[in-house]
Amino acid sequence: MSFRFSRLTLLAGAVFCLPVSLATAPMASAEDALSAKVGKPLQAAQSALAAHNYPKAMAAVNEADAIKGKSDYETYTVAQMRAAVAAQSGDAPAATSAYDTLIASSRTPKDAKAQMMMAEATMAYTAKDYPQAVKATERYLKQVGPNAQMQTLLVQSYYLQQDFKNAARVQQDMIDADIKANKVPPESQLQLLATCQTQLKDTGGMTHTYVLLAKYYPKPEYWAQLLHGLETNSKLPPALQLDLYRIRIAAGNLTATADFMDATEIAMQAGLPQVALDIMNQGYALGALGKDAGAAREAKLKALVVKTIDDKKASIAADEAAAEKAPSGNALITVGYNYVTFGQADKGLALIKKGIAKGPFDVNVAKLHLGLAQVAAGKTADAIATFNSVEGDNGARDIAQLWALKLQSKR
């Protein structure tokens, strides 16, 4: 007497937690049949499984498995039934062991193997065995290929065992892939990446992630968070302090009198008196200047700024000649920026580009300043393109991206 079990039934039970197409189940060949010794306990296991009597079902599977001299088909069918019973009873280790046997067999179709690998990872995650979930998921991604559901499972498995470095790595890869494919990354993925970067104290990375959140999901809290991230970025060089103040003004985030005064003084020290005056005028317009006990001091500083503008206009030709002889391009960039603010945009922008080509102290800071000069010149499209070309991790790229966001939101 021999038995032929339905492989469709067994396979569907083995990966019950996933949608399985019955067409993926392997078909039995003519010589594939179960002997009475093996078939009888497996029939009992199948009946017990249908009645949800899992201990009885597993005992019957063990009885069949203990029989000596089983054929390859019989061993395979026992593994199928063990996987079905273990999976439905929630015995993740036993199910994983059975799945591994089935995955290694040439009898299992490729699609079914993929579903079993997915089931292994899902069961381990559900059982809160996150190291095993990571192992199983990474095997799936390596052998089957990219899958958003499995990549998310991998991120969560790393995150829940507080492996924030790997969680951030996998999440970043997913986000980068979406952006490269011109897709909007899910807000939840960006939030989780920012959380991981916070745990890792990766201020630069976190700030860039909030730039993306502000870009794709423009909420006030994201702007506030990313500006805070820039303020606390230890990599932010002194050369960007003025630029940080300026983007804060543009975002409506700068309100303190002391900050407007500090920004004005930094602009003066940088040799950009018209920028300093613009900052003061914005401070007056917002009521941050001219209305407190320091009003007289503020008025005195403004008078100095106005006089410096007149002096700079008178000396700018000489400044240009000196900048041409300077060893780096920094002085040319400053002179060019002043030309732009004094109304000679084309001449000024050409000098800034010449300074960049000559070699500034930091090419990304220089590109940021070129973009700001293009904004002042009313060349919005050029400015956005320039801002998008800024790279690096010292804060210049993030400030540039914020300006690009502000400009794009006004178009």
C-alpha positions as CSV (number, residue, x, y, z in Angstrom):
1,M,0.0,0.0,0.0
2,S,1.3,3.5,-0.9
3,F,0.2,7.0,-0.2
4,R,0.2,10.1,-2.4
5,F,-0.1,13.3,-0.4
6,S,-1.2,16.5,-2.0
7,R,1.9,18.6,-2.3
8,L,-0.3,21.6,-2.9
9,T,-1.9,21.1,0.5
10,L,1.5,20.6,2.2
11,L,3.2,23.5,0.5
12,A,0.3,25.9,1.2
13,G,0.5,24.9,4.8
14,A,4.2,25.2,5.0
15,V,4.2,28.9,4.1
16,F,0.8,29.7,5.4
17,C,1.8,33.1,6.6
18,L,2.5,34.3,3.1
19,P,0.3,34.5,-0.1
20,V,1.3,31.3,-2.0
21,S,0.2,30.5,-5.5
22,L,-0.6,26.8,-5.8
23,A,1.0,26.9,-9.2
24,T,4.4,27.2,-7.5
25,A,4.0,23.8,-5.7
26,P,6.2,21.0,-7.1
27,M,4.3,18.2,-9.0
28,A,4.9,14.6,-8.0
29,S,6.5,12.4,-10.6
30,A,5.2,8.9,-11.2
31,E,7.8,7.3,-8.9
32,D,7.1,9.7,-6.1
33,A,4.9,7.8,-3.6
34,L,4.9,7.4,0.2
35,S,5.2,3.9,1.7
36,A,2.6,2.8,4.2
37,K,5.1,3.2,7.1
38,V,5.7,6.8,6.3
39,G,2.3,7.7,4.8
40,K,0.2,6.6,7.7
41,P,1.8,8.9,10.4
42,L,1.8,11.8,7.9
43,Q,-1.9,11.3,7.2
44,A,-2.4,11.4,11.0
45,A,-0.3,14.6,11.1
46,Q,-2.4,16.2,8.4
47,S,-5.6,15.4,10.2
48,A,-4.3,16.7,13.5
49,L,-3.1,19.8,11.8
50,A,-6.5,20.4,10.2
51,A,-8.0,20.1,13.8
52,H,-5.3,22.5,15.1
53,N,-4.0,19.8,17.4
54,Y,-0.4,20.9,16.9
55,P,1.3,18.6,19.6
56,K,-0.4,15.6,18.1
57,A,0.5,16.7,14.5
58,M,4.1,17.2,15.4
59,A,4.3,13.9,17.2
60,A,3.1,12.1,14.1
61,V,5.6,14.0,12.0
62,N,8.4,12.9,14.3
63,E,7.1,9.3,14.0
64,A,7.3,9.5,10.2
65,D,10.7,11.1,10.4
66,A,12.1,8.3,12.6
67,I,11.5,5.6,10.0
68,K,14.7,4.3,8.5
69,G,15.4,4.0,4.8
70,K,13.1,6.7,3.6
71,S,13.3,7.7,0.0
72,D,14.3,11.3,-1.0
73,Y,10.6,12.0,-1.8
74,E,9.5,10.7,1.6
75,T,12.2,12.8,3.4
76,Y,11.1,15.9,1.5
77,T,7.4,15.3,2.2
78,V,8.2,14.9,6.0
79,A,10.0,18.2,5.9
80,Q,7.0,19.8,4.2
81,M,4.7,18.6,6.9
82,R,7.0,19.6,9.6
83,A,7.2,23.1,8.2
84,A,3.4,23.3,8.0
85,V,2.9,22.2,11.6
86,A,5.7,24.3,13.0
87,A,4.7,27.4,11.1
88,Q,1.0,27.2,12.1
89,S,1.9,26.4,15.7
90,G,4.3,29.3,15.9
91,D,7.4,27.1,16.5
92,A,9.8,29.4,14.6
93,P,13.0,27.4,15.2
94,A,11.4,24.1,13.9
95,A,9.8,25.8,11.0
96,T,13.1,27.5,10.0
97,S,15.0,24.1,10.2
98,A,12.3,22.5,8.0
99,Y,12.3,25.4,5.5
100,D,16.1,25.2,5.2
101,T,15.7,21.6,4.2
102,L,13.1,22.4,1.6
103,I,15.1,25.4,0.3
104,A,18.2,23.2,-0.2
105,S,16.2,20.7,-2.2
106,S,16.0,20.7,-6.0
107,R,12.4,19.6,-5.7
108,T,11.3,23.0,-4.5
109,P,10.5,25.6,-7.2
110,K,12.4,28.9,-7.2
111,D,9.4,31.0,-6.3
112,A,8.5,28.7,-3.4
113,K,12.0,28.9,-2.1
114,A,11.7,32.7,-2.1
115,Q,8.4,32.5,-0.2
116,M,10.0,30.1,2.3
117,M,13.0,32.5,2.9
118,M,10.5,35.3,3.4
119,A,8.5,33.2,5.8
120,E,11.7,32.4,7.8
121,A,12.5,36.1,8.2
122,T,8.9,37.1,9.0
123,M,8.5,34.3,11.7
124,A,11.8,35.3,13.3
125,Y,10.8,38.9,13.4
126,T,7.3,38.0,14.9
127,A,9.1,35.9,17.5
128,K,11.3,38.9,18.3
129,D,14.4,36.9,17.4
130,Y,15.9,39.9,15.6
131,P,19.4,38.5,15.0
132,Q,17.8,35.5,13.2
133,A,15.4,37.9,11.3
134,V,18.5,39.9,10.1
135,K,20.2,36.7,9.0
136,A,17.2,35.4,7.2
137,T,16.3,38.7,5.5
138,E,19.8,39.3,4.3
139,R,19.8,35.8,2.8
140,Y,16.6,36.6,1.0
141,L,17.9,39.9,-0.4
142,K,21.1,38.3,-1.5
143,Q,19.5,35.3,-3.2
144,V,16.2,36.7,-4.4
145,G,16.9,40.4,-4.9
146,P,15.6,43.8,-3.7
147,N,12.2,43.8,-2.1
148,A,10.8,46.8,-0.3
149,Q,8.9,44.7,2.3
150,M,12.0,42.7,3.2
151,Q,14.3,45.7,3.3
152,T,11.8,47.4,5.7
153,L,11.9,44.2,7.8
154,L,15.7,44.4,7.8
155,V,15.7,48.0,9.0
156,Q,13.3,47.2,11.8
157,S,15.2,44.2,12.8
158,Y,18.4,46.2,13.1
159,Y,16.6,49.1,14.8
160,L,14.8,46.9,17.5
161,Q,18.1,45.4,18.6
162,Q,19.5,49.0,18.7
163,D,22.0,48.4,15.9
164,F,21.4,52.0,14.7
165,K,24.4,52.1,12.4
166,N,23.2,49.2,10.2
167,A,19.5,50.4,10.4
168,A,20.6,53.8,9.1
169,R,22.7,52.2,6.4
170,V,19.9,50.0,5.0
171,Q,17.3,52.8,5.4
172,Q,19.7,55.3,3.6
173,D,20.1,52.8,0.7
174,M,16.3,52.6,0.3
175,I,15.9,56.3,0.4
176,D,18.7,56.9,-2.1
177,A,17.2,54.3,-4.4
178,D,13.8,56.1,-4.3
179,I,15.4,59.5,-5.0
180,K,17.5,58.1,-7.9
181,A,14.3,56.6,-9.4
182,N,12.5,60.0,-9.0
183,K,10.2,58.7,-6.3
184,V,9.3,60.4,-3.1
185,P,10.8,58.5,-0.1
186,P,8.1,57.6,2.5
187,E,8.0,60.1,5.4
188,S,8.2,57.3,7.9
189,Q,11.5,56.1,6.4
190,L,13.0,59.5,6.6
191,Q,11.8,59.9,10.2
192,L,13.3,56.6,11.2
193,L,16.6,57.5,9.5
194,A,16.7,60.8,11.4
195,T,16.1,58.9,14.6
196,C,19.0,56.5,13.9
197,Q,21.3,59.4,13.1
198,T,20.3,61.1,16.3
199,Q,21.2,58.0,18.3
200,L,24.5,57.9,16.5
201,K,25.1,61.6,17.1
202,D,25.5,62.0,13.4
203,T,24.5,65.7,13.3
204,G,25.5,66.3,9.7
205,G,23.6,63.2,8.5
206,M,20.5,64.0,10.6
207,T,20.4,67.6,9.3
208,H,20.6,66.4,5.7
209,T,17.7,64.0,6.4
210,Y,15.6,66.8,7.8
211,V,16.4,68.7,4.6
212,L,14.8,65.9,2.7
213,L,11.8,65.9,5.1
214,A,11.4,69.6,4.6
215,K,11.7,69.2,0.8
216,Y,9.2,66.4,0.4
217,Y,7.0,67.0,3.5
218,P,7.3,70.8,4.2
219,K,6.2,71.1,7.8
220,P,7.3,73.8,10.2
221,E,8.6,71.3,12.7
222,Y,11.0,69.9,10.1
223,W,12.4,73.4,9.3
224,A,12.8,74.1,13.0
225,Q,14.6,70.8,13.5
226,L,17.0,71.0,10.6
227,L,17.9,74.6,11.5
228,H,18.6,73.5,15.0
229,G,20.7,70.7,13.5
230,L,22.8,73.2,11.6
231,E,23.3,75.3,14.7
232,T,24.6,72.3,16.6
233,N,26.7,70.9,13.7
234,S,30.2,70.7,15.1
235,K,31.5,70.5,11.5
236,L,30.0,73.9,10.6
237,P,33.0,76.2,9.9
238,P,33.2,79.9,10.9
239,A,32.9,80.8,7.2
240,L,29.3,79.5,7.3
241,Q,28.1,81.3,10.4
242,L,26.8,84.3,8.3
243,D,25.1,81.9,5.9
244,L,23.4,80.1,8.8
245,Y,22.1,83.4,10.1
246,R,20.8,84.4,6.6
247,I,18.9,81.1,6.0
248,R,17.4,81.5,9.5
249,I,16.2,85.0,8.5
250,A,14.8,83.7,5.3
251,A,13.0,80.9,7.2
252,G,11.6,83.3,9.8
253,N,13.7,81.6,12.5
254,L,15.8,84.5,13.6
255,T,14.1,86.9,16.0
256,A,16.6,87.8,18.8
257,T,18.2,91.3,18.7
258,A,21.6,89.8,19.7
259,D,21.5,87.5,16.7
260,F,20.7,90.3,14.2
261,M,23.6,92.3,15.7
262,D,26.0,89.4,15.5
263,A,25.0,88.6,11.9
264,T,25.6,92.3,11.0
265,E,29.0,92.3,12.6
266,I,30.0,89.0,10.9
267,A,29.0,90.4,7.5
268,M,31.1,93.5,8.1
269,Q,34.1,91.4,9.1
270,A,33.6,89.4,5.9
271,G,33.8,92.6,3.9
272,L,30.2,92.6,2.8
273,P,28.7,95.9,4.0
274,Q,25.6,95.8,1.8
275,V,24.7,92.3,3.1
276,A,25.2,93.8,6.7
277,L,22.8,96.6,5.9
278,D,20.2,94.2,4.4
279,I,20.4,92.2,7.6
280,M,19.9,95.3,9.8
281,N,17.0,96.4,7.7
282,Q,15.3,93.0,8.1
283,G,15.9,93.3,11.8
284,Y,14.2,96.7,11.9
285,A,11.3,95.5,9.8
286,L,10.7,92.6,12.2
287,G,11.0,94.8,15.3
288,A,14.1,93.0,16.5
289,L,16.1,96.2,16.2
290,G,15.4,99.9,17.2
291,K,12.9,99.2,19.9
292,D,14.9,98.3,23.0
293,A,17.5,99.9,25.3
294,G,20.2,99.2,22.7
295,A,18.5,101.2,20.0
296,A,21.1,104.0,20.1
297,R,23.9,101.4,19.7
298,E,22.1,99.8,16.8
299,A,21.6,103.1,15.1
300,K,25.3,103.9,15.5
301,L,26.2,100.5,13.9
302,K,23.8,101.1,11.0
303,A,25.4,104.5,10.4
304,L,28.8,102.8,10.3
305,V,27.5,100.2,7.9
306,V,26.1,102.9,5.5
307,K,29.5,104.8,5.6
308,T,31.4,101.5,4.9
309,I,29.2,100.9,1.9
310,D,30.1,104.3,0.5
311,D,33.8,103.6,1.1
312,K,33.6,100.2,-0.4
313,K,32.0,101.5,-3.6
314,A,34.8,104.0,-3.8
315,S,37.5,101.4,-3.4
316,I,36.0,98.4,-5.2
317,A,38.1,98.9,-8.4
318,A,41.3,98.8,-6.3
319,D,39.9,95.8,-4.4
320,E,39.4,94.0,-7.7
321,A,42.9,94.7,-8.9
322,A,44.3,93.4,-5.6
323,A,42.1,90.3,-5.7
324,E,43.4,89.5,-9.2
325,K,46.9,89.3,-7.8
326,A,45.9,87.2,-4.7
327,P,47.1,83.6,-4.5
328,S,43.6,82.2,-4.0
329,G,40.2,83.0,-5.4
330,N,38.6,84.1,-2.1
331,A,39.2,87.8,-2.5
332,L,37.7,87.7,-6.1
333,I,34.6,86.0,-4.7
334,T,34.2,88.8,-2.1
335,V,34.7,91.6,-4.6
336,G,32.4,89.9,-7.0
337,Y,29.7,89.6,-4.4
338,N,30.0,93.3,-3.5
339,Y,29.6,94.2,-7.2
340,V,26.4,92.2,-7.3
341,T,25.0,93.9,-4.2
342,F,26.0,97.3,-5.7
343,G,23.9,96.6,-8.8
344,Q,26.6,95.3,-11.2
345,A,25.3,91.7,-11.3
346,D,26.9,90.5,-14.5
347,K,30.3,91.8,-13.6
348,G,30.1,90.5,-10.0
349,L,28.9,87.0,-11.0
350,A,31.7,86.7,-13.5
351,L,34.3,87.6,-10.8
352,I,32.8,85.1,-8.4
353,K,33.0,82.3,-11.0
354,K,36.6,83.4,-11.8
355,G,37.4,83.2,-8.1
356,I,36.0,79.7,-7.9
357,A,38.1,78.6,-10.9
358,K,41.2,80.1,-9.3
359,G,40.7,78.1,-6.2
360,P,38.9,79.2,-3.0
361,F,39.5,77.9,0.5
362,D,36.4,75.7,0.2
363,V,34.8,75.2,-3.2
364,N,31.4,74.2,-1.7
365,V,31.2,77.3,0.5
366,A,32.2,79.3,-2.6
367,K,29.4,77.7,-4.7
368,L,26.9,78.5,-1.9
369,H,28.0,82.1,-2.1
370,L,27.7,82.1,-5.9
371,G,24.1,80.8,-5.5
372,L,23.3,83.6,-3.0
373,A,24.8,86.2,-5.3
374,Q,22.6,84.8,-8.1
375,V,19.6,85.1,-5.8
376,A,20.5,88.8,-5.2
377,A,20.8,89.2,-9.0
378,G,17.3,87.8,-9.6
379,K,18.7,84.8,-11.4
380,T,16.5,82.2,-9.6
381,A,16.9,79.3,-11.9
382,D,20.7,79.7,-12.0
383,A,20.7,79.9,-8.2
384,I,18.7,76.7,-7.8
385,A,21.1,74.9,-10.1
386,T,24.1,76.2,-8.2
387,F,22.7,75.3,-4.8
388,N,22.0,71.8,-6.1
389,S,25.6,71.4,-7.1
390,V,26.9,72.0,-3.6
391,E,28.4,68.9,-1.9
392,G,30.3,68.0,1.3
393,D,29.2,67.4,4.9
394,N,30.3,70.6,6.7
395,G,26.9,72.3,6.4
396,A,27.3,74.1,3.1
397,R,25.3,71.5,1.2
398,D,22.4,71.6,3.7
399,I,22.2,75.4,3.7
400,A,22.3,75.4,-0.1
401,Q,19.5,72.8,-0.2
402,L,17.4,75.0,2.1
403,W,17.8,77.9,-0.2
404,A,16.8,75.8,-3.1
405,L,13.7,74.7,-1.2
406,K,12.8,78.3,-0.4
407,L,13.2,79.4,-4.0
408,Q,11.3,76.4,-5.5
409,S,8.4,77.0,-3.1
410,K,8.1,80.6,-4.5
411,R,8.0,79.6,-8.2
